[in-house]
Amino acid sequence: MPTLVTASLIAAPLISGGVSRLGVKYVVAPGWHIYWENPGETGIPTTIDLTLPEGFTAGPVHYPGPETFMMPGDLTNYGYEGEVVILADLTTPAAPVSLSGDGAIAAETRWLACRAEQCVPGSAALSLSLADLPAEDETAEFFHHLPGPLPDTATQLTDGLTTTITLTGPQAGEVYPDLALERVLAAHSVTPSSDGLSVVLTLKETPPVGAAVVIRVELPTGEAHYRVVLGG
């Protein structure tokens, strides 16, 4: 079987005592997909475990907005095809010597590649020496693929366990709850109106801290993804 997924580490130049970025780039074979942090009704999330040199810390990983894949049995999956990059913030120690030593950034990543009725698990052990970090930011274009905040023209109203988000402009959209929100999500709807889109989320109980939904919309300029945190 040909290689279904190729994974590699990319990074931005380190900032002494500051925050930069690193990421894992996945190139997925045509006709196959891998999964978002919430894989949907089937599948396994794509995960990254980082091992860093002493003094370095990394924040949680940031997934770009997913798309929907329908699997046999009318099962709904959330994930990616083609090329995708999952990013993490990297905090660097202040001591300049730490940026030019013999240390390395290591990542263990696991995924499940699927098409139709066939799925194949995969993994990779990746490493990037501090001495070989790029002079240019390899992550910049992919950072802009991450879901952003709601635009200023949008409104968000919460009444008890129901949140209504109104977006001006788009006439079509999809809702992707993260795993924390899906556990408490009772129902959702996406309804077009004369001037935009209304997204209604009804919860079974108060969401945990940080629980969020990603909303994908179609705009005249292309698609956009917004991340809305519902868990205070």
URRA-V728072 format. One record per residue. N is the residue number from 1. SS is DSSP state (helix for helix, strand for strand, loop for the rest). BURIAL is 1 if it has 9 or more other C-alpha atoms within 8 Angstrom, else 0. Layout:
N;SS;BURIAL
N;SS;BURIAL
This chain:
1;loop;0
2;loop;0
3;loop;0
4;loop;0
5;strand;1
6;strand;1
7;strand;1
8;strand;0
9;strand;1
10;strand;1
11;strand;1
12;loop;1
13;loop;1
14;loop;1
15;loop;0
16;loop;1
17;loop;1
18;loop;1
19;strand;1
20;strand;1
21;strand;1
22;strand;1
23;strand;1
24;strand;1
25;strand;1
26;strand;1
27;strand;1
28;strand;1
29;loop;1
30;loop;0
31;loop;0
32;loop;1
33;strand;1
34;strand;1
35;strand;1
36;strand;1
37;strand;1
38;strand;1
39;strand;1
40;strand;0
41;loop;0
42;loop;0
43;loop;1
44;loop;0
45;loop;1
46;loop;1
47;strand;0
48;strand;1
49;strand;0
50;strand;1
51;strand;0
52;loop;1
53;loop;0
54;loop;0
55;loop;0
56;loop;1
57;strand;0
58;strand;1
59;strand;0
60;strand;0
61;strand;1
62;strand;0
63;loop;1
64;strand;1
65;loop;1
66;loop;1
67;strand;0
68;strand;0
69;strand;0
70;strand;0
71;strand;1
72;loop;0
73;loop;0
74;loop;0
75;strand;1
76;strand;1
77;strand;1
78;strand;1
79;strand;1
80;strand;1
81;loop;1
82;loop;1
83;strand;1
84;strand;1
85;strand;1
86;strand;1
87;strand;1
88;strand;1
89;strand;1
90;strand;1
91;strand;1
92;loop;1
93;loop;1
94;loop;0
95;loop;0
96;helix;0
97;helix;0
98;helix;0
99;helix;1
100;loop;0
101;loop;0
102;loop;0
103;loop;0
104;strand;1
105;strand;1
106;strand;1
107;strand;1
108;strand;1
109;strand;1
110;strand;1
111;strand;1
112;strand;1
113;strand;1
114;strand;1
115;strand;1
116;loop;0
117;loop;0
118;strand;0
119;strand;0
120;strand;0
121;strand;0
122;strand;1
123;strand;0
124;strand;0
125;strand;0
126;strand;1
127;strand;1
128;strand;1
129;strand;1
130;helix;1
131;helix;1
132;helix;0
133;loop;1
134;loop;1
135;loop;0
136;loop;0
137;loop;1
138;loop;1
139;loop;1
140;helix;0
141;helix;0
142;helix;0
143;helix;0
144;loop;0
145;loop;0
146;strand;1
147;loop;1
148;strand;0
149;loop;0
150;loop;0
151;loop;0
152;loop;0
153;loop;0
154;loop;1
155;strand;0
156;strand;0
157;strand;0
158;strand;0
159;strand;0
160;loop;0
161;loop;1
162;strand;1
163;strand;1
164;strand;1
165;strand;1
166;strand;1
167;strand;1
168;strand;1
169;loop;0
170;loop;1
171;loop;1
172;loop;1
173;strand;1
174;strand;0
175;strand;1
176;strand;1
177;strand;1
178;loop;1
179;helix;1
180;helix;1
181;helix;1
182;helix;0
183;loop;0
184;loop;1
185;strand;1
186;strand;0
187;strand;0
188;strand;1
189;strand;0
190;strand;1
191;strand;0
192;strand;1
193;loop;0
194;loop;0
195;loop;1
196;strand;1
197;strand;1
198;strand;1
199;strand;1
200;strand;1
201;strand;1
202;strand;1
203;strand;1
204;loop;0
205;loop;0
206;loop;0
207;loop;1
208;loop;1
209;loop;0
210;loop;0
211;loop;1
212;strand;1
213;strand;1
214;strand;1
215;strand;1
216;strand;1
217;strand;1
218;strand;1
219;strand;1
220;loop;0
221;loop;0
222;strand;0
223;strand;0
224;strand;1
225;strand;1
226;strand;1
227;strand;1
228;strand;1
229;strand;1
230;loop;1
231;loop;1
232;loop;0
